[in-house]
Amino acid sequence: MATGTPSPTEYINHHLHNLQVGEGFWTLKIDTVFFSVLLAAILIWMGRAIGKRLQQDTPSGLQNWVEAIVEFVDGQVSDVFPNRDKLVGPLALTIFMWVFLMNFMDLIPVDLLPWVATLAGMEYLKVVPTTELDTTFALALTVFALIIIYNLRSKGLVGYLKMFLTHPFGPYLFPVNVVMTAIEEVAKPVSLALRLFGNLFAGELLFLLIALLSLGGFGAAWIPQIALGTLWAIFHILVITLQAFIFMLLTAVYLGMASQDLEHH
């Protein structure tokens, strides 16, 4: 390996390191916040721009594409949510599109934006927000807060507490019920966050391993690197779409369960 060329461990660690300030609990990951907010702003801008140009008689190709996504999400929400709700449909659409855009950043060549950041004087840059537990847990905990709100709205405070005492084994085993129901409720945001993080983090690592071909024994290795990277990128399109869909669908399912009264829980 040539002098000055990073080792595989150094290369991977560099790409997995955030542009950040602070230490410990007070660490602010600037790149994660920046790309999350940037993609949210792009999503808002796209929605506003398309909304201003809606045409009933001669819709554009982009409008047809957006309408297909909206109808698809609406159909999924209608299947799992018992009653029409003003929040759940827009929330599901926002989650699907925002998570998809954050996941899509994983398809940008792994060295491109970090190289641009180096030219701008930034040593580190991590561009995929959903490869950070901070992002996935923030999304999941927001959904968890809505689950609690919907439970309180449908069951009331007494009914919600009663669920912990009587579900799933009846009132006579209330100590077991409390533990089981608490685990069940906590598992919802934990599974949402870890599933999304794990799949995207694994995908990013595989892109980095493919990029390592040019650092290892293959020399330039541009032919196998491009071939493998292209094949994985094509497959990864399915992964990032599926993960956005699962997060959106489970959100609707959990809120649908929370909106049921105690008798139907």
C-alpha positions, 0 to 999 in steps of 0.5 A: 500500500502506497505511502499516505494511502489510508488503511481499510480501517482508517478509511471506514472510520473516516467515513463513519465519523460525523462533522460534529461539535461538543462531546458526549450527550451534548454532541451536535452532529452538524452533517446529520442535522444539515442533510435532514433539514435540507431534505425536509426543505426540498420535500416541502418545496416540491410539494408546494411547487407541484400543488401550485401547478396541479392540472385536472385535464392535462396533468404532467408526468411529475403530477401523475407520479406524485398522485400515484404515491399519494393514492398508494399511501392513502390506500395503505393507511385506509387498510390499517386505520379504522377511521379517517383521520386528518393527521394520519394520512399526511403523516404517513405520506411525509414519513414515507417521502422524507425517510425515502429521501434520507435513505436515497443519500446512500446512493450518492458515491461514498467519496463524492460529498466527503471529497467536496467537504475536504475541499471546503476545509471540513475533515469529516462529512457523513451524508446519510441521516438514517445511518445515525441512531439519533435520526431513527430514534428521533423519528421513532420517539415522535411516533411513540409520542403520537401513539400515547396521545391517540391511546389517551384520546380513544381510551382516556387516562383511566382506560389507558392505565387499565390496559396495562393492568388487564392486557393481555392476561386479564385482571388477575395477573395484573403484575405480569400484564404491566410488565408485558404491556410495557415491553410491548409498548416500548418495543414499538419505537425501539424496533422502528428505530433499529430496523431502519438504522440497521438496514441503512448502516449495513448498506453504507458499509457495503458501499464502503467495502466496495470502494475499498477495492481501489485501496487494496490489492486490486490497484485502481480496480475501477472495472470491478468497483463500478460493476459491483457498486452498480449492482448493489446500488440497483438492489439498494434502491429496493432496500431504501424504498422498502424501509421507508414503506415499512416505517410508514406502514408500521406507524399507521398500524400502531396509530390504528391500534392506539385509536381503538377503544379498550374493548377492541384492543 
